[in-house]
Amino acid sequence: MGITAEVVIADAFVWDNFAGLLNPLASAYASSDGKQISTAGQDRYCNASFWIPNIAPTGYSIQGKWGFMTSFPFNMCGHGFVTGPWKGDPSLHVKTLIEAGGPVGVTMFFITAPSKWGAFPEECKDIAEIPTTSSSFDFYAATTSTLMFQVYFAQTGGDPLNTILIEDEEAGLPMIVHSAIVGFIAAAICIGCSVLAGLTLRKLPTWTTFAAAILWYEGAAALVRATINIMAHPPNGPLFYTGVDFTTDLYLSVAVKPLGVPTTLLTSLVWLKFTLIRSKPPVAVDIAIVLFSLAVTGVVFWASLQYPVTFVDNGILVGGITAKTQDAKRLQLRWCATFESICVAIFLLGNILWLAKLSTVAKTSPALAKVAAKCLKIMCVQLVALALILLCDIAGIENVETMLGPFCDIHGKVKYTFVKAMFLVEPLAEAVLGFSQVWAVRELASSSSSSSSSSSSSSSSSSSSSSSGIV
């Protein structure tokens, strides 16, 4: 880009005595609890044709200059939390600045992940007239005694900065690229999972079994995972503009995790049922399994949504953006880790007992012994995936500050911590977990089909009944 220009503050919140930033937002422009900006507040602080003549200093002009903003116009005007985007348009606050002021470009300074937020509609939707960029408040605070404040004091002191070179910054881009690569690989695994589920469904003699339910669910869930990984590639994406706004991204960032819970739990409970109950179990047992699986799934979905819901409801005006974000994330991780631990315990119990029974029956059937060996390998893959997902949450609870912290250190270098690396691996673990569920059902369906077609003796009949418990 390489533009040299005079820089000015283009942020009404800063010019209004740092309203909401260092000082409380006036009650006339906030909700009754003070947590949200009101529509009246948005009309005041987001409309450049109002705030330039009424809030900015006398003689203020941004014509032909470069504007610096805090993250507040992005958050309060573009996102809006509960209030929503100003007049329903996430980038209208920038559009009015272009129309009323005529800047040559704007830069928004963020505390956490500026490289990520630069690809959101709140910064650049439908804006082609000028470049809109994002940068790190923390980096420039550490290296140049807060660049934004330098501009502010220079401007209020009548000695504007004229020689700042605005350039594209790599900053945390490598971390977003890594997240995108992981997202595309996870999406490929998910698409393969969906295809495998469809092919396996065709082999089932009936679609009114738990096996069919698992395949239908995982086939659909895999497509949802693939879409999210391509569009948002959590945890650090998106890499490019997709039109997904900040609110939607908050929900997409937590939507993948609970998708693997239903089938993991259902498979484990079904195998546990056929291990502990030798004869045909009553229908009430199947109903209990379904209801319990749905209940736990519902709680995990609820727990996952606590981060975006709590974050949006609490806003950032009371308590500060960093503290509120961390509190919301920590609450979500604690709930998820609790119920994921329950799922892992049931998974281990059901799978170990089922494999023990299968290995006993397999002594009289080489074919069933082969199936048992394959199932053991699949169970190991599933256990590793589940352990990684659970470890991510446990590590996140203890290191929320690091997990949600800046992508780069104060020197502008990308910093990978253990918890950031773990959450980069999580999308792959979730994709592999879903694929392994379909793989396990396919192996059982194949063994059941071949065993049933060749059952000419009592041992073959016994083999068939044991291997087709879930099918």
FENKA-V974337 format. One record per residue. N is the residue number from 1. RES is the residue in three letters. OMEGA is omega as a letter, one per 40 degrees, with the letter a starting at -180 (NA if undefined). D_FIRST is the distance of its C-alpha to the first C-alpha in Angstrom with 1 decimal. Layout:
BEGIN
((N	RES	OMEGA	D_FIRST) (N	RES	OMEGA	D_FIRST))
END
This chain:
BEGIN
((1	MET	i	0.0) (2	GLY	i	3.8) (3	ILE	i	6.0) (4	THR	a	9.7) (5	ALA	i	12.0) (6	GLU	a	15.4) (7	VAL	i	15.5) (8	VAL	i	18.5) (9	ILE	i	20.2) (10	ALA	a	19.9) (11	ASP	a	22.6) (12	ALA	i	26.2) (13	PHE	i	27.6) (14	VAL	a	26.5) (15	TRP	i	27.8) (16	ASP	i	31.1) (17	ASN	i	32.1) (18	PHE	a	30.0) (19	ALA	a	32.0) (20	GLY	a	32.1) (21	LEU	i	30.0) (22	LEU	i	32.4) (23	ASN	a	35.1) (24	PRO	i	36.8) (25	LEU	a	35.7) (26	ALA	a	38.5) (27	SER	a	41.1) (28	ALA	a	40.7) (29	TYR	a	37.2) (30	ALA	i	38.0) (31	SER	a	40.3) (32	SER	i	43.9) (33	ASP	i	43.2) (34	GLY	a	40.1) (35	LYS	a	38.0) (36	GLN	i	36.1) (37	ILE	i	34.4) (38	SER	i	36.5) (39	THR	i	35.6) (40	ALA	i	36.5) (41	GLY	i	34.1) (42	GLN	i	31.3) (43	ASP	a	32.3) (44	ARG	a	32.0) (45	TYR	a	28.8) (46	CYS	a	26.7) (47	ASN	a	27.3) (48	ALA	i	25.1) (49	SER	i	27.6) (50	PHE	a	30.2) (51	TRP	i	28.6) (52	ILE	i	26.8) (53	PRO	a	30.3) (54	ASN	a	32.4) (55	ILE	a	30.8) (56	ALA	a	28.0) (57	PRO	i	29.4) (58	THR	a	31.1) (59	GLY	a	28.9) (60	TYR	i	25.7) (61	SER	i	22.9) (62	ILE	a	19.3) (63	GLN	i	19.0) (64	GLY	a	15.8) (65	LYS	i	14.9) (66	TRP	a	12.8) (67	GLY	i	15.3) (68	PHE	i	16.2) (69	MET	i	18.7) (70	THR	i	21.0) (71	SER	a	21.8) (72	PHE	i	24.7) (73	PRO	i	23.3) (74	PHE	a	22.2) (75	ASN	a	25.6) (76	MET	a	27.9) (77	CYS	a	26.4) (78	GLY	a	24.6) (79	HIS	i	27.0) (80	GLY	a	30.0) (81	PHE	a	32.2) (82	VAL	a	35.7) (83	THR	a	34.9) (84	GLY	i	32.2) (85	PRO	i	29.0) (86	TRP	a	29.4) (87	LYS	i	31.3) (88	GLY	a	30.5) (89	ASP	a	26.8) (90	PRO	a	24.5) (91	SER	a	21.5) (92	LEU	i	23.7) (93	HIS	i	22.9) (94	VAL	a	19.3) (95	LYS	i	20.6) (96	THR	i	23.1) (97	LEU	i	20.6) (98	ILE	a	18.7) (99	GLU	a	22.1) (100	ALA	a	23.7) (101	GLY	a	21.0) (102	GLY	i	18.2) (103	PRO	i	15.2) (104	VAL	i	11.7) (105	GLY	i	10.6) (106	VAL	i	12.5) (107	THR	i	12.7) (108	MET	a	16.0) (109	PHE	a	17.6) (110	PHE	a	20.0) (111	ILE	a	22.9) (112	THR	a	23.4) (113	ALA	a	20.8) (114	PRO	a	17.4) (115	SER	i	15.9) (116	LYS	a	18.7) (117	TRP	a	18.7) (118	GLY	a	15.1) (119	ALA	a	16.6) (120	PHE	i	19.5) (121	PRO	a	20.6) (122	GLU	i	21.1) (123	GLU	a	17.4) (124	CYS	a	16.1) (125	LYS	i	19.2) (126	ASP	i	19.3) (127	ILE	a	16.2) (128	ALA	a	14.3) (129	GLU	a	14.1) (130	ILE	i	11.2) (131	PRO	i	8.7) (132	THR	a	11.0) (133	THR	i	10.4) (134	SER	a	13.2) (135	SER	a	14.2) (136	SER	i	17.6) (137	PHE	a	20.1) (138	ASP	a	22.4) (139	PHE	a	20.1) (140	TYR	i	19.2) (141	ALA	a	22.8) (142	ALA	a	24.0) (143	THR	a	21.9) (144	THR	i	21.5) (145	SER	i	24.4) (146	THR	a	22.6) (147	LEU	a	19.4) (148	MET	i	20.1) (149	PHE	i	23.6) (150	GLN	i	22.5) (151	VAL	a	20.6) (152	TYR	a	23.7) (153	PHE	i	26.2) (154	ALA	a	24.4) (155	GLN	i	24.2) (156	THR	i	27.8) (157	GLY	i	29.0) (158	GLY	i	27.8) (159	ASP	a	25.5) (160	PRO	i	21.9) (161	LEU	a	19.0) (162	ASN	a	17.1) (163	THR	i	15.1) (164	ILE	i	12.8) (165	LEU	i	9.4) (166	ILE	a	7.2) (167	GLU	i	5.4) (168	ASP	a	6.2) (169	GLU	i	9.9) (170	GLU	i	12.5) (171	ALA	a	15.2) (172	GLY	a	17.9) (173	LEU	i	16.4) (174	PRO	a	19.2) (175	MET	i	21.8) (176	ILE	i	20.6) (177	VAL	i	20.6) (178	HIS	i	24.1) (179	SER	i	25.2) (180	ALA	i	24.1) (181	ILE	i	26.1) (182	VAL	a	29.0) (183	GLY	a	28.8) (184	PHE	i	28.9) (185	ILE	i	31.8) (186	ALA	i	33.6) (187	ALA	i	33.2) (188	ALA	i	34.8) (189	ILE	a	37.7) (190	CYS	i	38.1) (191	ILE	i	38.3) (192	GLY	i	40.8) (193	CYS	a	42.7) (194	SER	i	43.0) (195	VAL	i	44.2) (196	LEU	i	46.7) (197	ALA	i	48.0) (198	GLY	i	48.6) (199	LEU	a	50.5) (200	THR	i	52.5) (201	LEU	a	53.5) (202	ARG	a	55.1) (203	LYS	a	57.3) (204	LEU	i	58.7) (205	PRO	i	62.2) (206	THR	i	61.4) (207	TRP	a	58.4) (208	THR	a	60.3) (209	THR	i	59.8) (210	PHE	i	57.5) (211	ALA	i	56.0) (212	ALA	i	55.0) (213	ALA	i	53.6) (214	ILE	a	51.4) (215	LEU	i	50.2) (216	TRP	a	49.5) (217	TYR	a	47.6) (218	GLU	i	45.6) (219	GLY	i	44.8) (220	ALA	a	43.3) (221	ALA	i	41.7) (222	ALA	i	40.0) (223	LEU	i	38.2) (224	VAL	i	37.1) (225	ARG	a	35.8) (226	ALA	a	34.0) (227	THR	a	32.3) (228	ILE	a	31.2) (229	ASN	i	29.9) (230	ILE	a	27.9) (231	MET	a	26.4) (232	ALA	a	26.0) (233	HIS	i	26.8) (234	PRO	e	28.1) (235	PRO	a	28.0) (236	ASN	a	24.3) (237	GLY	e	22.8) (238	PRO	i	21.5) (239	LEU	a	18.8) (240	PHE	a	17.6) (241	TYR	i	18.4) (242	THR	a	22.1) (243	GLY	i	23.2) (244	VAL	a	25.2) (245	ASP	a	25.2) (246	PHE	a	25.8) (247	THR	i	29.6) (248	THR	i	29.9) (249	ASP	i	27.9) (250	LEU	a	30.3) (251	TYR	i	33.2) (252	LEU	a	31.8) (253	SER	a	31.2) (254	VAL	a	34.9) (255	ALA	a	36.4) (256	VAL	a	36.7) (257	LYS	a	38.8) (258	PRO	a	42.0) (259	LEU	a	42.0) (260	GLY	a	43.8) (261	VAL	a	46.6) (262	PRO	a	49.0) (263	THR	i	49.7) (264	THR	a	49.8) (265	LEU	a	52.3) (266	LEU	i	54.2) (267	THR	a	54.7) (268	SER	a	55.9) (269	LEU	i	58.3) (270	VAL	i	59.7) (271	TRP	i	60.3) (272	LEU	i	61.9) (273	LYS	a	64.1) (274	PHE	i	65.5) (275	THR	a	66.0) (276	LEU	a	68.0) (277	ILE	a	69.9) (278	ARG	a	71.9) (279	SER	i	73.3) (280	LYS	a	71.4) (281	PRO	i	69.8) (282	PRO	a	70.5) (283	VAL	a	67.9) (284	ALA	i	67.4) (285	VAL	i	65.7) (286	ASP	i	63.1) (287	ILE	i	62.6) (288	ALA	i	62.1) (289	ILE	a	59.6) (290	VAL	a	57.5) (291	LEU	i	57.8) (292	PHE	i	56.9) (293	SER	i	53.9) (294	LEU	a	52.7) (295	ALA	i	53.3) (296	VAL	i	51.4) (297	THR	i	48.5) (298	GLY	a	48.4) (299	VAL	i	48.3) (300	VAL	i	45.5) (301	PHE	i	43.5) (302	TRP	a	44.3) (303	ALA	a	43.4) (304	SER	a	40.0) (305	LEU	a	39.2) (306	GLN	i	40.0) (307	TYR	a	36.5) (308	PRO	a	34.7) (309	VAL	a	37.8) (310	THR	a	38.4) (311	PHE	a	34.8) (312	VAL	a	34.5) (313	ASP	a	38.0) (314	ASN	a	37.6) (315	GLY	a	34.2) (316	ILE	a	32.6) (317	LEU	a	34.2) (318	VAL	i	37.3) (319	GLY	i	37.1) (320	GLY	a	33.3) (321	ILE	a	30.7) (322	THR	a	31.0) (323	ALA	a	34.8) (324	LYS	i	35.1) (325	THR	a	32.8) (326	GLN	i	34.7) (327	ASP	a	38.1) (328	ALA	a	37.3) (329	LYS	a	36.1) (330	ARG	i	39.1) (331	LEU	i	41.5) (332	GLN	a	40.2) (333	LEU	i	40.4) (334	ARG	i	43.9) (335	TRP	a	45.2) (336	CYS	a	43.7) (337	ALA	i	44.9) (338	THR	a	48.4) (339	PHE	i	48.8) (340	GLU	i	47.1) (341	SER	i	49.7) (342	ILE	i	52.5) (343	CYS	i	51.1) (344	VAL	i	51.0) (345	ALA	i	54.5) (346	ILE	i	55.9) (347	PHE	a	54.0) (348	LEU	a	55.6) (349	LEU	a	59.0) (350	GLY	a	59.1) (351	ASN	a	57.7) (352	ILE	i	59.8) (353	LEU	a	63.0) (354	TRP	i	62.3) (355	LEU	i	61.6) (356	ALA	i	64.8) (357	LYS	a	66.9) (358	LEU	i	65.3) (359	SER	i	66.0) (360	THR	i	69.7) (361	VAL	a	70.1) (362	ALA	i	68.3) (363	LYS	i	71.2) (364	THR	a	73.2) (365	SER	i	70.4) (366	PRO	a	68.2) (367	ALA	a	65.9) (368	LEU	i	65.4) (369	ALA	i	64.8) (370	LYS	i	62.0) (371	VAL	a	60.5) (372	ALA	i	60.9) (373	ALA	i	59.1) (374	LYS	a	56.1) (375	CYS	i	56.0) (376	LEU	i	56.1) (377	LYS	i	53.0) (378	ILE	i	51.2) (379	MET	i	52.2) (380	CYS	i	50.8) (381	VAL	i	47.4) (382	GLN	a	47.6) (383	LEU	i	48.7) (384	VAL	i	45.7) (385	ALA	i	43.3) (386	LEU	a	45.1) (387	ALA	i	45.2) (388	LEU	a	41.4) (389	ILE	i	40.8) (390	LEU	i	43.3) (391	LEU	i	42.0) (392	CYS	a	38.5) (393	ASP	a	40.0) (394	ILE	i	42.2) (395	ALA	a	39.5) (396	GLY	i	37.3) (397	ILE	a	40.1) (398	GLU	a	40.4) (399	ASN	a	36.7) (400	VAL	a	35.1) (401	GLU	i	33.1) (402	THR	a	31.6) (403	MET	a	31.1) (404	LEU	a	29.2) (405	GLY	a	27.5) (406	PRO	i	23.9) (407	PHE	a	22.5) (408	CYS	i	21.7) (409	ASP	a	23.8) (410	ILE	i	23.2) (411	HIS	i	21.6) (412	GLY	a	18.9) (413	LYS	i	21.0) (414	VAL	a	22.0) (415	LYS	i	25.6) (416	TYR	i	28.0) (417	THR	i	31.3) (418	PHE	a	34.4) (419	VAL	i	34.1) (420	LYS	i	30.4) (421	ALA	i	31.5) (422	MET	a	34.5) (423	PHE	i	32.7) (424	LEU	i	30.5) (425	VAL	a	33.8) (426	GLU	i	35.4) (427	PRO	i	34.0) (428	LEU	i	35.6) (429	ALA	a	38.8) (430	GLU	i	39.1) (431	ALA	i	38.6) (432	VAL	i	41.1) (433	LEU	i	43.6) (434	GLY	i	43.6) (435	PHE	a	44.0) (436	SER	i	46.8) (437	GLN	i	48.7) (438	VAL	i	48.7) (439	TRP	a	49.6) (440	ALA	i	52.6) (441	VAL	i	53.9) (442	ARG	i	53.7) (443	GLU	i	55.7) (444	LEU	i	58.3) (445	ALA	i	58.5) (446	SER	a	59.0) (447	SER	i	61.6) (448	SER	a	63.4) (449	SER	a	63.5) (450	SER	a	64.8) (451	SER	a	67.2) (452	SER	a	68.6) (453	SER	a	69.2) (454	SER	a	71.2) (455	SER	i	73.0) (456	SER	i	76.6) (457	SER	a	77.8) (458	SER	i	77.7) (459	SER	i	75.2) (460	SER	i	72.8) (461	SER	i	73.3) (462	SER	i	72.6) (463	SER	a	69.4) (464	SER	a	68.3) (465	SER	a	68.8) (466	SER	a	67.0) (467	SER	a	63.9) (468	SER	a	63.5) (469	GLY	a	63.5) (470	ILE	a	60.1) (471	VAL	NA	60.4))
END
